[in-house]
């Protein structure tokens, strides 16, 4: 038995540790391999080498027997002597390559090996990087086995080698003896020049600078020398090719049982569980829970292997619930090779390699809920651009951050395992709350900028940026409420109204605005007034016109006394729109008349063009088509003078609507065709959807049903690209009616059911009434669905039963594949089924079998 080292035995323990390290270097062994040779655990060897415990008499006997066995003795340092002409290096014949002995089967990684092996063949220095537990060493060894290079392979384990002893370890592995008066580096270089080798330097992160020097000297020895390095950090050596070892492939949340079982991560879990419990089978456990467990562990091989060791002690569901605690536990089996390798210890070892300023930035970036940019990192850290960029590079090179390269901005992210560790460091720091305040302030500034950005020429870039930041907006809003930072919350929610509107997330945005306005209490300042304007706009678009009127009136009472006519005009515009939708055309006319006066007084030509357009809509409602056309043409002339193509396109759409009502089909076609050309040039999905919906309406009036179907299909795709479900429903109704007129009854029903599902999700009573009218017209009707499914979920299930893949379902229903996956997860949960096969059986038995025809709306 090993015991704790008593006081006074530290020197003995230390000398024994040095002896063990020299022995391992001479034999080319890792701590785990030496542990197996001596019949002890990895942790025991680790404690001996670090001097934490002494060896027992039995262990010393086992060590003596092992040292006496055939093999090279460790090189002993020679005393320096006067230098003479160097003799040829003393290089002993090398034994067959001694790669780490595999303790278990190698699982998966076919895609990675297919990419890595050609890279190893073509490059002289390749560094495999990745976080601790990513499987770098195992992957490198498997690649070498499959490649079988023509030159001898020398494996040099550097884990546990103290600095600066890497060169000694390399020399020992090459069996290069010291020569009096000759530097060891020179002897190693000469040996490699005489007999080229492929050196595998494993676990080099703690010896980064020294290993980089060794690599440079080795490559200079001759063209036949090659190196493979495994390290958590990039070496930075000349000629280095860096290859990041990715996590194992994990199944998606909506994958079926067979797909889950075939994923690399689940296969590894099952293999290691069988080693623990012979007879373990995925058929006997909830395979979806194992898939989720592997996703929660980021697909890290070490984490999966450690957690699989609990099979037989706990159920899979218990392991899933307690995974964070279990990964911190030392396995009970003292002979387990993973003993002493808690995941937190592996991550902590990487953290210890970082400089203090890198640690501070790492902790700060853990505050992000999703991917972030260099500008974001700079904002939360409080450092300058140059400093933030330098520190980010250090964290990328140290395998803490994952980079996703983009056209304008690269994005950074952390594996959840790493983020959890970094977040704990932030919680321990003194400036954690300050970091969170900077985070909220940064995203509030971004939100406020988006109001104008989404209406400008760079709208597409803004949409991309805001989509990336979506989770951080939610996190910042919640923090502002939790910390009673009402001002920040108001800025965030007010700034995001146009984003929520463009994405069709009207109810979602209204809920956040309601919460921050409630937190503001009785405050009645400009900031609250602006938030009320935003809330009124979303209420109007959401069909809640009476609430829109209430909020707009309250905003007007706050803003009007402040003497800011621009904001007053904005409020009265919203008020007029809400009154118009309520059918109170007198109040709408009064409101828009006031806006015309304000815009004229301000000399605001752009605002005036919008006011003229709105007044024209009231005239159209009253049947005054001639007056409406006069106003629309005045507005359109102003818009053309201003050169605002988006505004011109909207004016043409309204003119086309008026011409349609007047029965002037050819003129309407020309106006809408010009608008369609502008929309295509601008590439604004919402504008494309608006124009093509109107073109569909014109074609439908003329009973050109094939043309109408094409227009509506493009409109639906454009609206759903940006998540604007409210307008997508209108286009889907048109598409369903066109399909029915073309004789495609099943297709028509599918489009209308999709429209119904979206209208329910939006909570739009107005749109739902329109859909039900169209369903009644088609004879499809509307009734309750089995299993508590929504219309959208039932349609997804119907297409699953038709044998369609997630990608095919996404195309048929105008959704993204990730949205289909989320729907399937909910469907499986509601129905209590495990995967696609069971779901298909349920669908068929409950009248939700596959439709007779499947259409992608004319987009294929």
C-alpha positions in Angstrom: 0.0 0.0 0.0 1.1 3.6 -0.7 1.1 6.0 2.2 1.2 9.7 2.6 4.8 10.9 2.7 5.7 11.7 6.4 7.6 14.8 7.3 11.2 14.6 6.5 10.9 12.1 3.6 10.3 14.8 0.9 13.9 14.4 -0.5 13.5 10.7 -0.8 10.2 11.0 -2.5 11.6 13.7 -4.8 14.6 11.5 -5.9 12.3 8.6 -6.5 10.2 10.8 -8.7 13.2 11.8 -10.8 14.2 8.2 -11.1 10.7 7.3 -12.4 10.7 10.1 -14.9 14.1 9.1 -16.3 13.0 5.5 -16.5 9.8 6.4 -18.4 11.7 8.7 -20.8 14.3 5.9 -21.5 11.6 3.3 -22.1 9.3 5.7 -24.0 6.4 5.2 -21.6 3.5 7.4 -20.4 2.5 7.4 -16.7 -0.4 5.2 -17.6 1.8 2.6 -19.3 4.3 2.5 -16.5 1.3 2.1 -14.1 0.2 -1.0 -15.9 3.7 -2.4 -15.9 3.9 -2.0 -12.1 0.3 -3.1 -11.5 -0.8 0.2 -9.9 -3.1 3.0 -11.0 -2.2 6.0 -13.1 -2.9 8.3 -10.0 -0.4 6.3 -7.9 2.5 6.8 -10.4 1.5 10.5 -10.7 1.7 10.9 -6.9 5.1 9.1 -6.8 6.6 11.3 -9.5 5.4 14.5 -7.9 6.7 13.5 -4.5 3.3 13.4 -2.8 3.7 9.8 -1.6 6.5 7.3 -1.1 6.7 3.9 -2.7 6.0 0.9 -0.6 8.5 -1.9 -0.3 6.4 -4.1 -2.6 6.2 -1.3 -5.2 10.0 -0.7 -5.0 10.6 -4.4 -5.6 8.3 -4.3 -8.7 10.2 -1.3 -9.9 13.6 -3.0 -9.5 12.4 -6.1 -11.4 11.1 -3.9 -14.2 14.3 -2.0 -14.4 16.3 -5.2 -14.6 14.2 -6.4 -17.6 15.6 -6.0 -21.1 15.5 -2.3 -22.1 17.6 0.8 -22.2 18.8 2.3 -18.9 18.2 6.0 -18.5 21.0 8.2 -19.7 23.0 9.8 -16.9 24.5 13.2 -17.2 28.3 13.4 -17.9 30.6 16.0 -16.5 31.6 18.7 -18.9 35.0 18.3 -20.6 37.2 20.3 -22.9 35.7 20.3 -26.3 37.4 18.3 -29.1 36.3 17.4 -32.6 32.9 15.8 -32.2 32.8 12.0 -32.8 29.9 10.5 -34.8 26.9 10.3 -32.6 26.4 7.2 -30.6 23.0 6.0 -31.9 21.8 2.6 -30.7 19.5 0.6 -33.0 15.9 1.5 -32.4 13.3 -1.1 -31.5 10.0 -1.4 -33.4 7.9 1.8 -33.0 6.4 1.9 -29.5 3.1 3.9 -29.8 0.9 4.1 -26.7 -0.6 0.7 -26.1 -4.4 0.9 -26.8 -6.3 -0.2 -23.7 -9.6 -0.4 -25.6 -11.1 -0.3 -29.1 -10.8 2.7 -31.3 -14.3 4.1 -32.1 -15.3 6.2 -35.1 -13.4 9.2 -36.3 -13.5 8.1 -40.0 -14.1 11.6 -41.3 -11.3 13.0 -39.2 -8.8 10.2 -40.2 -9.6 10.7 -43.9 -8.6 14.4 -43.5 -5.7 14.0 -41.1 -3.7 11.1 -42.8 -3.1 13.0 -46.1 -2.1 16.1 -44.0 0.5 14.0 -42.1 1.8 12.6 -45.4 2.3 16.0 -46.9 3.5 18.1 -44.0 6.8 17.8 -42.0 5.4 19.4 -38.7 1.8 18.9 -37.8 0.4 19.9 -34.4 -2.8 18.3 -33.3 -4.5 20.8 -30.9 -7.6 20.7 -28.9 -8.8 20.9 -25.3 -7.9 18.3 -22.7 -9.9 15.2 -23.2 -10.5 15.7 -27.0 -8.6 12.5 -27.8 -5.5 14.0 -29.5 -3.0 11.3 -28.6 -5.4 8.4 -29.5 -6.3 9.9 -32.8 -2.6 10.6 -33.7 -1.7 7.0 -32.9 -4.6 5.6 -34.9 -3.6 7.8 -37.9 -0.1 6.5 -37.7 -1.2 2.9 -37.5 -3.4 3.3 -40.6 -0.8 5.4 -42.5 2.2 3.1 -41.7 4.9 5.6 -42.6 8.1 4.3 -44.3 10.5 5.8 -41.7 10.7 4.6 -38.1 8.3 6.3 -35.6 9.6 7.4 -32.2 7.0 8.2 -29.6 8.1 10.7 -26.9 5.7 11.1 -24.0 6.1 14.6 -22.5 3.3 14.5 -19.9 5.0 14.8 -16.5 8.3 15.8 -18.0 9.4 18.9 -16.2 10.9 21.9 -18.0 13.4 22.2 -19.4 13.8 18.4 -19.8 12.0 17.8 -23.1 15.3 17.5 -25.0 16.5 14.9 -22.5 13.3 12.9 -23.1 13.8 13.2 -26.9 17.4 12.1 -26.6 16.5 9.1 -24.4 13.7 8.0 -26.8 16.2 8.2 -29.7 18.9 6.4 -27.6 21.4 9.2 -28.1 24.1 9.1 -25.5 25.8 12.2 -24.2 29.3 13.0 -25.7 31.8 15.0 -23.7 31.9 18.6 -24.7 29.1 18.3 -27.2 25.7 19.9 -26.5 22.9 17.4 -26.3 20.9 19.4 -28.9 23.7 19.0 -31.4 23.9 15.2 -30.7 20.2 14.9 -31.3 20.3 16.8 -34.6 23.3 14.7 -35.8 21.4 11.5 -34.9 18.4 12.6 -36.9 20.5 13.7 -39.8 22.2 10.2 -39.8 18.9 8.3 -39.4 15.7 10.2 -40.2 12.7 9.5 -37.9 9.1 10.6 -37.4 9.0 12.0 -33.9 5.7 12.1 -32.0 6.0 14.6 -29.2 2.9 13.9 -27.0 1.5 16.4 -24.5 3.7 19.4 -25.3 1.5 22.2 -24.0 3.5 22.8 -20.7 6.8 22.8 -22.7 5.7 25.0 -25.5 8.8 27.1 -26.1 11.2 24.3 -25.6 9.3 21.9 -27.9 9.1 24.7 -30.6 12.9 25.0 -30.4 13.4 21.2 -30.7 11.0 21.1 -33.7 13.0 23.8 -35.4 16.3 22.0 -34.8 14.9 18.6 -35.8 13.5 19.9 -39.1 16.8 21.5 -39.8 18.6 18.1 -39.5 17.4 17.0 -42.9 14.4 16.7 -45.2 13.6 13.2 -44.0 12.7 14.2 -40.4 9.1 14.7 -39.6 7.2 15.6 -36.4 3.8 15.1 -35.0 3.0 17.1 -31.9 -0.1 16.8 -29.6 -0.7 19.9 -27.5 -3.5 21.9 -26.0 -1.7 25.0 -27.3 -0.2 25.9 -30.7 3.6 25.8 -30.7 4.1 28.8 -33.0 7.1 27.1 -34.7 8.1 27.9 -38.3 6.5 25.5 -40.8 3.9 24.3 -38.2 0.6 23.1 -39.6 -2.1 23.2 -36.9 -5.0 20.8 -37.0 -7.8 21.1 -34.4 -9.2 17.8 -33.1 -13.0 18.2 -33.1 -15.3 16.7 -30.6 -16.9 13.4 -31.5 -19.9 13.5 -33.8 -23.1 13.7 -31.6 -26.7 12.9 -32.7 -29.1 15.8 -33.2 -31.9 16.2 -30.7 -34.5 15.0 -33.2 -32.5 12.0 -34.6 -34.2 8.6 -34.6 -32.9 5.6 -32.6 -30.8 4.1 -35.4 -29.1 7.4 -36.2 -28.4 8.0 -32.5 -26.8 4.5 -32.1 -24.6 5.1 -35.1 -23.1 8.4 -34.0 -19.5 8.2 -32.8 -20.2 9.7 -29.4 -22.9 7.2 -28.5 -20.9 4.3 -29.9 -18.0 5.3 -27.6 -20.3 5.5 -24.6 -21.7 2.0 -25.4 -18.3 0.5 -25.9 -17.0 1.8 -22.6 -20.2 0.9 -20.8 -19.8 -2.7 -22.0 -16.3 -2.8 -20.6 -17.8 -1.8 -17.3 -20.9 -4.0 -17.6 -20.5 -6.9 -20.0 -23.8 -7.4 -21.9 -24.7 -3.7 -21.8 -26.9 -2.9 -24.9 -28.3 0.3 -26.2 -31.6 -1.7 -26.8 -32.1 -1.9 -23.1 -31.7 1.8 -22.3 -33.4 5.1 -23.4 -31.1 5.8 -26.4 -32.4 9.4 -26.7 -31.2 10.0 -23.2 -27.7 8.8 -24.1 -27.7 11.0 -27.1 -28.6 14.0 -25.0 -25.9 13.0 -22.4 -23.3 13.0 -25.2 -24.4 16.4 -26.4 -24.3 17.9 -22.9 -20.7 16.5 -22.7 -19.8 18.4 -25.9 -18.8 15.1 -27.5 -15.5 15.1 -25.5 -14.1 11.5 -25.5 -12.6 11.8 -22.0 -15.9 13.1 -20.5 -17.9 10.3 -22.3 -15.5 7.6 -21.1 -15.5 8.9 -17.5 -19.3 9.1 -17.4 -19.8 5.7 -19.0 -17.9 4.3 -15.9 -21.0 5.0 -13.9 -23.1 2.5 -15.9 -24.1 -0.3 -13.6 -24.1 2.0 -10.6 -26.7 4.5 -11.8 -29.4 4.5 -14.5 -28.8 6.5 -17.7 -31.4 9.0 -16.6 -29.7 9.4 -13.2 -26.3 9.8 -14.9 -27.8 12.5 -17.2 -29.2 14.4 -14.2 -26.0 14.2 -12.1 -23.4 14.4 -14.9 -21.7 17.6 -13.6 -21.3 16.1 -10.1 -20.2 12.7 -11.4 -17.5 14.2 -13.6 -15.9 15.7 -10.5 -15.8 12.3 -8.7 -12.8 10.0 -8.6 -13.9 6.6 -9.9 -14.1 4.0 -7.0 -12.1 1.4 -8.9 -8.5 1.9 -7.7 -7.2 -0.1 -10.7 -9.1 2.1 -13.2 -6.7 3.8 -15.6 -8.9 6.9 -15.5 -8.6 7.2 -11.7 -7.3 10.6 -10.8 -8.4 12.0 -14.2 -11.4 14.0 -13.3 -12.5 16.2 -16.1 -12.3 19.3 -14.0 -8.6 18.5 -13.3 -7.9 18.2 -17.0 -9.6 21.5 -17.7 -7.8 23.1 -14.8 -4.4 22.0 -16.1 -5.2 23.9 -19.3 -6.3 26.9 -17.3 -3.0 26.9 -15.4 -1.1 27.3 -18.7 -2.8 30.7 -19.4 -1.3 34.0 -18.5 -3.2 36.1 -15.9 -4.6 38.5 -18.6 -5.7 35.6 -20.7 -7.5 34.1 -17.7 -9.3 37.4 -17.1 -10.5 37.6 -20.7 -11.5 33.9 -20.6 -13.7 34.5 -17.5 -15.2 37.6 -19.1 -16.1 35.9 -22.3 -18.0 33.2 -20.4 -20.7 35.8 -19.9 -21.8 35.4 -23.6 -24.8 33.1 -24.1 -23.9 32.4 -27.8 -21.2 33.1 -30.3 -19.4 36.5 -30.0 -17.1 38.7 -32.0 -13.8 40.4 -31.2 -15.7 43.6 -30.7 -18.0 41.9 -28.2 -15.0 40.5 -26.3 -13.4 43.9 -26.2 -16.6 45.5 -24.8 -17.0 43.0 -21.9 -13.3 42.9 -21.0 -12.8 46.7 -21.0 -9.6 46.3 -22.9 -8.5 48.0 -26.1 -8.8 46.4 -29.6 -5.2 45.5 -29.9 -5.1 43.9 -26.5 -8.3 42.0 -26.9 -7.2 40.6 -30.3 -3.9 39.5 -28.8 -5.6 37.8 -25.9 -8.2 36.1 -28.1 -5.4 34.7 -30.2 -3.9 33.2 -27.1 -7.2 31.6 -26.1 -7.7 30.2 -29.6 -4.1 28.9 -29.7 -4.7 27.3 -26.2 -7.9 25.5 -27.4 -10.2 27.4 -25.2 -12.1 29.2 -28.0 -13.5 27.7 -31.2 -13.3 30.0 -34.2 -16.0 30.2 -36.9 -14.7 32.2 -39.8 -17.0 34.7 -41.6 -16.8 37.2 -44.4 -16.9 40.4 -42.2 -16.3 39.1 -38.7 -15.0 35.8 -37.2 -17.1 34.4 -34.4 -15.8 32.8 -31.2 -17.5 30.2 -29.0 -16.7 27.8 -26.1 -17.6 24.2 -25.5 -20.1 24.1 -22.7 -17.7 22.2 -20.6 -15.1 24.9 -20.9 -17.7 27.7 -20.5 -18.9 26.1 -17.2 -15.3 26.2 -15.9 -14.7 29.7 -17.1 -18.0 30.9 -15.6 -17.0 29.6 -12.2 -13.8 31.6 -12.5 -15.9 34.7 -13.3 -18.2 34.0 -10.3 -15.0 33.9 -8.1 -13.6 37.2 -9.4 -14.2 40.6 -8.0 -15.4 42.2 -11.2 -18.1 39.5 -12.2 -21.0 42.0 -11.9 -19.1 44.7 -13.7 -18.5 42.3 -16.6 -22.2 41.5 -16.7 -23.1 45.2 -16.6 -20.7 45.9 -19.5 -22.3 42.9 -21.4 -25.8 44.4 -20.9 -24.6 47.9 -21.9 -22.9 46.6 -25.0 -25.9 44.8 -26.3 -28.2 47.7 -25.4 -26.0 49.9 -27.6 -26.2 47.3 -30.4 -30.0 47.1 -30.0 -30.5 50.9 -30.2 -28.3 51.0 -33.3 -30.4 48.3 -35.0 -33.5 50.5 -35.2 -31.8 52.7 -37.9 -29.6 49.9 -39.2 -32.4 47.6 -40.2 -34.0 50.4 -42.2 -30.8 51.3 -44.0 -28.6 50.0 -46.8 -26.8 47.6 -44.5 -30.0 45.8 -43.3 -28.8 42.4 -44.4 -25.6 42.7 -42.3 -27.6 43.9 -39.3 -30.0 41.0 -39.6 -27.1 38.6 -39.5 -25.5 40.3 -36.5 -28.7 40.5 -34.6 -29.5 36.8 -35.2 -26.1 35.8 -33.8 -26.7 38.0 -30.7 -30.3 36.8 -30.1 -29.5 34.8 -26.9 -27.3 37.5 -25.5 -30.1 40.1 -25.9 -32.4 37.8 -23.9 -29.7 37.3 -21.3 -29.0 41.0 -21.0 -32.7 41.8 -20.7 -33.1 39.3 -17.9 -30.1 40.6 -16.1 -31.4 44.2 -16.3 -34.7 43.1 -14.7 -33.0 41.0 -12.1 -30.6 43.8 -11.1 -33.3 46.5 -11.4 -31.3 48.2 -14.2 -34.4 49.6 -15.7 -32.7 52.1 -18.0 -30.7 49.4 -19.7 -33.8 47.2 -20.0 -35.8 50.0 -21.6 -33.0 50.7 -24.1 -32.6 47.0 -25.0 -36.3 46.4 -25.5 -37.0 49.7 -27.3 -34.1 49.2 -29.7 -35.1 45.7 -30.7 -38.7 46.5 -31.8 -37.8 46.6 -35.5 -35.8 43.4 -35.2 -38.7 41.6 -33.5 -41.0 43.0 -36.2 -38.8 41.9 -39.1 -38.6 38.4 -37.5 -42.3 38.1 -36.9 -41.7 37.7 -33.2 -44.4 40.2 -32.3 -45.8 38.5 -29.1 -42.3 37.8 -28.0 -41.2 41.4 -28.3 -44.4 42.6 -26.7 -43.8 40.4 -23.7 -40.3 41.8 -23.1 -41.6 45.4 -23.5 -44.4 44.7 -21.1 -41.9 43.4 -18.5 -39.5 46.4 -18.7 -42.4 48.9 -18.8 -43.8 47.2 -15.7 -40.4 47.5 -14.0 -40.4 51.2 -14.9 -43.4 51.7 -12.7 -44.7 55.2 -12.6 -41.8 56.7 -14.5 -43.0 59.1 -17.2 -39.8 60.2 -19.1 -38.7 60.1 -22.7 -37.1 56.7 -22.3 -40.4 55.3 -21.2 -42.2 57.2 -23.9 -40.0 55.6 -26.6 -40.6 52.1 -25.1 -44.4 52.8 -25.3 -44.0 53.8 -29.0 -42.2 50.5 -29.7 -44.9 48.5 -27.8 -47.7 50.3 -29.7 -46.0 49.5 -33.1 -45.8 45.8 -32.2 -49.3 45.7 -30.9 -50.6 47.2 -34.1 -48.7 44.7 -36.2 -50.0 41.9 -33.9 -53.6 42.9 -34.5 -54.1 44.2 -30.9 -55.3 47.6 -32.1 -57.1 48.8 -28.9 -54.0 48.2 -26.8 -51.9 49.9 -29.5 -54.2 53.0 -29.2 -53.9 52.9 -25.3 -50.1 52.7 -25.5 -49.8 55.3 -28.2 -51.9 57.8 -26.3 -49.9 57.3 -23.2 -46.7 57.8 -25.2 -48.1 61.0 -26.7 -48.9 62.4 -23.2 -45.2 61.8 -22.2 -43.5 62.9 -25.4 -45.6 65.8 -26.7 -44.7 68.2 -23.7 -41.0 67.5 -24.4 -41.2 69.5 -27.6 -39.8 66.8 -29.8 -42.0 67.0 -33.0 -40.2 64.2 -34.7 -41.1 61.7 -32.0 -44.6 63.2 -31.8 -45.1 62.6 -35.5 -44.0 59.0 -35.0 -46.5 58.4 -32.2 -49.4 60.0 -34.1 -48.5 57.8 -37.2 -48.8 54.7 -35.1 -52.1 56.0 -33.6 -53.5 56.7 -37.0 -52.6 53.2 -38.2 -54.3 51.5 -35.2 -57.4 53.6 -35.7 -57.6 52.7 -39.4 -57.4 49.0 -38.6 -60.1 49.4 -36.0 -62.3 50.9 -38.7 -62.4 54.4 -37.2 -61.4 56.1 -40.4 -62.4 59.6 -39.0 -59.8 59.3 -36.2 -57.3 57.8 -38.7 -57.8 60.7 -41.1 -57.4 63.2 -38.2 -54.2 61.6 -37.1 -52.6 61.3 -40.5 -53.7 64.9 -41.3 -51.8 66.1 -38.1 -48.8 64.1 -39.2 -48.9 65.8 -42.6 -48.8 69.2 -40.9 -45.9 68.2 -38.6 -43.8 66.7 -41.4 -44.4 69.8 -43.6 -43.4 72.1 -40.7 -40.3 70.1 -40.1 -39.4 70.1 -43.8 -39.0 66.3 -43.5 -39.5 65.2 -47.1 -39.0 61.5 -46.2 -41.6 61.7 -43.4 -43.9 63.6 -45.6 -43.8 60.9 -48.3 -44.8 58.4 -45.7 -47.6 60.6 -44.4 -49.0 61.1 -47.9 -48.9 57.3 -48.4 -50.8 56.7 -45.2 -53.5 59.3 -46.0 -53.9 57.7 -49.4 -54.7 54.4 -47.7 -57.5 56.1 -45.7 -58.9 57.6 -49.0 -58.8 54.1 -50.5 -60.7 52.7 -47.5 -63.4 55.4 -48.1 -63.6 54.6 -51.8 -62.0 57.8 -52.9 -59.7 56.1 -55.4 -59.0 59.2 -57.5 -57.8 61.2 -54.5 -55.9 58.2 -53.2 -54.1 57.8 -56.5 -53.2 61.5 -56.5 -51.7 61.2 -53.0 -49.8 58.0 -53.8 -48.3 59.6 -56.9 -47.2 62.6 -54.9 -45.6 60.3 -52.3 -43.9 58.2 -55.0 -42.5 61.4 -56.7 -40.9 62.5 -53.4 -39.5 59.0 -52.8 -38.0 58.9 -56.3 -36.4 62.3 -55.7 -34.9 61.1 -52.4 -33.5 58.0 -54.2 -34.7 55.6 -51.5 -35.3 52.5 -53.5 -36.9 50.5 -50.7 -39.4 53.3 -50.1 -40.1 53.6 -53.9 -40.8 49.9 -54.0 -43.3 50.1 -51.1 -45.0 53.1 -52.9 -45.3 51.0 -56.1 -46.9 48.2 -54.1 -49.5 50.5 -52.7 -50.1 52.0 -56.2 -50.4 48.5 -57.6 -53.1 47.7 -54.9 -55.1 50.8 -55.9 -54.8 50.0 -59.6 -56.0 46.4 -58.9 -59.1 47.8 -57.0 -59.7 50.0 -60.1 -59.6 47.0 -62.4 -56.5 48.4 -64.2 -54.7 45.0 -64.4 -52.0 45.9 -66.9 -51.1 49.1 -65.0 -51.0 47.2 -61.8 -48.8 44.5 -63.3 -46.3 47.2 -64.5 -46.2 48.9 -61.1 -45.6 45.6 -59.3 -43.1 44.4 -61.9 -41.0 47.6 -61.2 -41.3 47.0 -57.5 -40.3 43.3 -57.9 -37.1 44.4 -59.7 -36.2 46.9 -56.9 -36.9 44.2 -54.3 -34.7 41.7 -56.0 -31.8 44.3 -56.3 -32.1 45.2 -52.6 -32.3 41.6 -51.5 -34.7 42.5 -48.6 -36.8 39.3 -47.9 -39.7 41.2 -46.3 -40.0 43.5 -49.3 -39.7 40.6 -51.7 -42.5 38.9 -49.8 -44.7 42.0 -49.9 -44.3 42.5 -53.6 -44.8 38.9 -54.6 -47.9 38.6 -52.4 -49.4 41.5 -54.3 -48.4 40.1 -57.6 -50.1 36.8 -56.6 -53.2 38.8 -55.7 -53.3 40.4 -59.2 -52.8 37.0 -60.9 -55.5 35.5 -58.7 -57.9 38.2 -59.7 -57.3 37.4 -63.3 -57.5 33.6 -62.5 -53.9 33.0 -63.7 -53.6 30.4 -61.0 -50.2 28.9 -62.0 -48.7 32.4 -62.0 -50.4 33.2 -58.6 -49.0 30.0 -57.1 -45.5 30.9 -58.2 -45.7 34.4 -56.7 -47.2 33.2 -53.4 -44.6 30.4 -53.0 -41.7 32.9 -53.4 -43.5 35.3 -51.0 -43.9 32.5 -48.4 -40.2 31.5 -48.7 -39.1 35.1 -48.3 -41.2 35.8 -45.2 -40.2 32.6 -43.5 -36.5 33.3 -44.3 -36.7 36.1 -41.8 -39.3 34.5 -39.5 -42.1 36.9 -40.4 -44.9 34.5 -39.8 -47.7 37.2 -39.7 -47.4 38.0 -43.4 -46.4 34.5 -44.4 -49.9 33.3 -43.3 -51.5 35.7 -45.8 -49.3 34.3 -48.6 -49.9 30.7 -47.5 -53.6 31.3 -47.7 -53.2 32.6 -51.3 -51.0 29.6 -52.1 -53.6 27.2 -50.7 -56.4 28.7 -52.7 -54.3 28.7 -55.9 -53.4 25.0 -55.4 -57.0 24.1 -54.9 -58.0 26.0 -58.2 -55.2 24.0 -59.9 -56.8 20.7 -58.7 -54.2 19.9 -56.0 -56.5 19.3 -53.1 -54.0 17.6 -50.7 -51.4 20.2 -51.4 -53.9 23.0 -50.8 -54.9 21.5 -47.5 -51.3 21.2 -46.5 -50.6 24.9 -47.2 -53.7 25.9 -45.2 -52.9 23.7 -42.3 -49.3 25.2 -42.2 -50.9 28.7 -42.2 -53.2 27.7 -39.4 -50.3 26.4 -37.3 -48.3 29.6 -37.7 -51.3 31.8 -36.9 -51.9 29.8 -33.7 -48.2 30.1 -32.7 -48.4 33.9 -33.3 -51.6 34.2 -31.3 -53.1 36.3 -34.2 -56.9 36.1 -34.0 -57.2 38.1 -37.3 -55.0 35.7 -39.3 -56.6 32.6 -37.7 -60.0 33.8 -38.8 -58.7 34.3 -42.3 -57.2 30.8 -42.4 -60.4 29.2 -41.1 -62.4 31.0 -43.8 -60.1 29.5 -46.4 -60.3 26.1 -44.8 -64.1 26.2 -44.8 -64.0 27.4 -48.4 -61.8 24.4 -49.3 -64.0 22.0 -47.4 -61.2 20.9 -45.1 -62.6 22.4 -41.9 -60.7 22.7 -38.6 -60.8 20.3 -35.6 -58.8 19.2 -32.6 -55.7 17.1 -33.3 -54.6 13.9 -31.4 -51.9 13.9 -28.8 -52.3 17.6 -28.0 -50.3 18.4 -31.1 -50.4 21.9 -32.7 -51.2 22.1 -36.4 -47.6 22.6 -37.3 -46.5 19.6 -35.2 -49.2 17.5 -36.8 -48.0 18.5 -40.3 -44.3 17.6 -39.3 -45.5 14.2 -38.0 -47.5 13.6 -41.3 -44.4 14.2 -43.3 -42.3 11.9 -41.0 -44.8 9.2 -41.7 -44.3 9.9 -45.4 -40.6 8.9 -44.9 -39.2 12.3 -45.5 -35.9 13.4 -44.0 -35.7 16.5 -41.8 -34.2 18.5 -44.8 -37.1 17.4 -47.0 -39.7 18.3 -44.4 -38.0 21.7 -43.9 -38.3 22.4 -47.7 -41.9 21.3 -47.8 -43.0 23.4 -44.8 -40.8 26.4 -45.5 -38.8 25.8 -42.2 -35.2 25.5 -41.3 -33.9 22.0 -40.5 -33.1 23.1 -37.0 -36.8 24.2 -36.5 -37.9 20.8 -37.8 -35.6 19.1 -35.2 -37.1 21.2 -32.4 -40.7 20.3 -33.5 -39.8 16.6 -33.6 -38.4 16.7 -30.1 -41.7 18.1 -28.9 -43.7 15.7 -31.0 -41.8 12.7 -29.5 -42.3 14.0 -26.0 -46.0 14.7 -26.4 -46.7 11.3 -28.0 -44.4 9.4 -25.6 -42.5 7.7 -28.5 -38.8 7.0 -28.9 -38.2 7.8 -32.6 -39.4 7.9 -36.2 -40.7 4.3 -36.4 -43.0 4.7 -33.4 -44.0 8.1 -34.5 -45.0 6.8 -37.9 -47.1 4.0 -36.3 -48.9 6.6 -34.2 -49.5 8.9 -37.2 -51.1 6.1 -39.3 -53.2 4.8 -36.4 -54.5 8.3 -35.6 -55.4 9.4 -39.1 -52.2 11.5 -39.6 -50.7 9.2 -42.3 -48.6 10.5 -45.2 -50.4 12.8 -47.6 -51.0 11.5 -51.1 -48.8 14.1 -52.7 -45.9 16.3 -51.3 -45.1 19.7 -52.8 -42.5 22.2 -52.1 -44.7 25.1 -53.3 -43.2 25.3 -56.8 -39.7 26.0 -55.4 -38.0 22.8 -56.4 
